[in-house]
Amino acid sequence: MVGKLLSLKNRSSFTTIELLIVVIIMSIFIALALPQFNKGYQNIRFKSTANNIVSFLRVAQEKTLTEGNIIEVRFYPQDNKIVMRSGEKILEVLDIPDTAEIETTMFELLFEFHGRIIIFEAAKEGITPSFSGSLSLKDRSRPERKINIKLYGTGLIKIE
């Protein structure tokens, strides 16, 4: 019996203190890495919002080609939304997350029968309607960060 007790005491194992030290070190590493993961997630979410806007505009183009109607897209920067309609009928609404903000010189944009873009009305006085335009998506958490979306009269929509 005494021999068994001595052999248990000599057995190598981790003490509670050793395990506690390992847990503390791991917690420190996690605390240091977490902000970087959060930044990466915010970057992905911001880029995803820009891609969603481009997809929304391409859907409007596609609807003009398939349905033969003029599709109107209105930008509401104050509400952070974009609305697609055909006549008085609202087809789709794209809500922009609160982390991003739309800046545009356009107020309304029309897609005609061949998928071409016609900028119908400018958002600010003094800006004349044209056949091309752009909108910017600004990151509210990092105001210096912007993604520009260019719209060309030929129908090309491009992220720059």
C-alpha positions as a printed NumPy array, in Angstrom:
array([[  0.   ,   0.   ,   0.   ],
       [  2.78 ,   2.411,   0.887],
       [  4.475,   1.571,  -2.418],
       [  1.357,   2.537,  -4.367],
       [  1.153,   5.928,  -2.625],
       [  4.795,   6.665,  -3.394],
       [  4.334,   5.755,  -7.046],
       [  1.305,   8.096,  -7.357],
       [  3.319,  10.988,  -5.908],
       [  6.168,  10.424,  -8.332],
       [  3.867,  10.333, -11.357],
       [  4.419,  13.277, -13.719],
       [  1.343,  15.459, -14.325],
       [  0.352,  19.075, -14.654],
       [ -0.31 ,  21.019, -11.516],
       [ -3.135,  23.481, -11.2  ],
       [ -0.648,  26.369, -11.249],
       [  0.865,  25.179, -14.538],
       [ -2.558,  24.872, -16.156],
       [ -3.518,  28.319, -14.862],
       [ -0.367,  29.845, -16.389],
       [ -1.151,  28.242, -19.783],
       [ -4.728,  29.58 , -19.67 ],
       [ -3.482,  33.095, -18.802],
       [ -0.967,  33.073, -21.678],
       [ -3.641,  31.883, -24.127],
       [ -6.011,  34.614, -22.899],
       [ -3.358,  37.256, -23.543],
       [ -2.807,  36.003, -27.109],
       [ -6.549,  35.963, -27.786],
       [ -6.936,  39.494, -26.387],
       [ -4.161,  40.721, -28.694],
       [ -5.573,  38.985, -31.804],
       [ -9.255,  39.889, -31.334],
       [ -9.044,  43.521, -32.595],
       [ -7.381,  42.32 , -35.802],
       [-10.176,  39.811, -36.408],
       [-12.739,  42.557, -35.792],
       [-11.044,  44.877, -38.338],
       [-11.   ,  42.066, -40.88 ],
       [-14.688,  41.389, -40.311],
       [-15.529,  45.103, -40.725],
       [-13.527,  45.256, -43.973],
       [-15.339,  42.225, -45.355],
       [-18.725,  43.65 , -44.353],
       [-17.921,  47.036, -45.94 ],
       [-16.802,  45.469, -49.236],
       [-19.852,  43.218, -49.166],
       [-22.105,  46.291, -48.899],
       [-20.473,  47.79 , -52.027],
       [-20.942,  44.49 , -53.875],
       [-24.601,  44.408, -52.787],
       [-25.15 ,  47.894, -54.256],
       [-23.566,  46.881, -57.563],
       [-25.676,  43.702, -57.649],
       [-28.801,  45.745, -56.901],
       [-28.044,  48.094, -59.811],
       [-27.34 ,  45.147, -62.119],
       [-30.68 ,  43.594, -61.171],
       [-32.342,  46.875, -62.216],
       [-30.516,  46.666, -65.548],
       [-31.554,  43.048, -66.005],
       [-35.196,  43.892, -65.299],
       [-35.182,  46.486, -68.088],
       [-33.837,  43.895, -70.498],
       [-36.24 ,  41.101, -69.515],
       [-39.402,  43.102, -68.844],
       [-38.901,  45.943, -71.339],
       [-39.839,  48.598, -68.775],
       [-37.899,  51.636, -67.665],
       [-36.622,  50.961, -64.165],
       [-36.039,  53.846, -61.807],
       [-33.496,  53.65 , -58.995],
       [-33.63 ,  56.33 , -56.31 ],
       [-30.924,  56.984, -53.746],
       [-31.94 ,  58.102, -50.272],
       [-28.644,  58.885, -48.499],
       [-30.406,  60.344, -45.46 ],
       [-32.241,  57.025, -44.901],
       [-29.349,  54.873, -46.145],
       [-31.485,  53.067, -48.689],
       [-31.822,  52.562, -52.395],
       [-35.251,  51.943, -53.933],
       [-35.98 ,  50.286, -57.287],
       [-39.347,  50.915, -58.889],
       [-41.211,  50.507, -62.113],
       [-43.698,  53.328, -62.429],
       [-45.323,  53.658, -59.015],
       [-44.653,  50.045, -58.046],
       [-41.733,  49.466, -55.662],
       [-39.847,  46.387, -56.85 ],
       [-37.027,  46.189, -54.314],
       [-35.463,  48.147, -51.469],
       [-31.821,  47.838, -50.456],
       [-31.061,  48.925, -46.897],
       [-27.469,  49.991, -46.366],
       [-26.027,  48.973, -42.954],
       [-25.522,  51.765, -40.425],
       [-21.769,  51.199, -40.601],
       [-21.724,  52.615, -44.154],
       [-22.962,  55.856, -45.662],
       [-23.941,  56.638, -49.269],
       [-22.568,  59.787, -50.891],
       [-23.809,  60.542, -54.382],
       [-24.238,  63.382, -56.852],
       [-27.235,  61.526, -58.251],
       [-30.718,  61.451, -56.865],
       [-32.413,  59.286, -59.414],
       [-31.18 ,  56.979, -62.108],
       [-33.158,  55.392, -64.929],
       [-32.367,  52.229, -66.829],
       [-33.912,  52.251, -70.296],
       [-34.857,  49.359, -72.59 ],
       [-31.355,  48.394, -73.719],
       [-29.892,  48.388, -70.205],
       [-28.221,  51.749, -70.783],
       [-28.041,  54.119, -67.865],
       [-29.615,  57.554, -68.01 ],
       [-28.936,  59.781, -65.037],
       [-32.233,  61.588, -64.823],
       [-31.886,  64.021, -61.964],
       [-28.997,  65.325, -59.885],
       [-29.091,  65.35 , -56.093],
       [-27.652,  68.842, -55.715],
       [-28.556,  72.068, -57.479],
       [-26.071,  73.165, -60.081],
       [-25.202,  69.622, -61.147],
       [-26.625,  68.857, -64.556],
       [-28.036,  65.464, -65.488],
       [-25.58 ,  63.333, -67.419],
       [-25.067,  59.886, -68.906],
       [-22.621,  58.76 , -66.232],
       [-22.253,  59.175, -62.528],
       [-20.794,  57.773, -59.384],
       [-21.61 ,  57.082, -55.825],
       [-19.326,  56.584, -52.886],
       [-19.742,  54.32 , -49.951],
       [-18.08 ,  55.725, -46.84 ],
       [-17.129,  53.65 , -43.813],
       [-18.508,  55.425, -40.731],
       [-15.996,  53.776, -38.41 ],
       [-13.081,  54.876, -40.646],
       [-14.215,  58.021, -42.567],
       [-11.059,  58.097, -44.692],
       [-12.062,  54.784, -46.224],
       [-14.281,  55.   , -49.313],
       [-15.318,  52.742, -52.142],
       [-16.359,  54.441, -55.384],
       [-18.927,  52.88 , -57.679],
       [-18.881,  54.269, -61.231],
       [-21.907,  54.096, -63.5  ],
       [-21.334,  54.588, -67.215],
       [-23.92 ,  55.452, -69.866],
       [-23.052,  52.262, -71.719],
       [-24.442,  50.222, -68.835],
       [-21.115,  49.355, -67.217],
       [-21.162,  49.456, -63.42 ],
       [-17.755,  49.232, -61.806],
       [-16.248,  49.331, -58.315],
       [-13.09 ,  51.437, -58.15 ]])
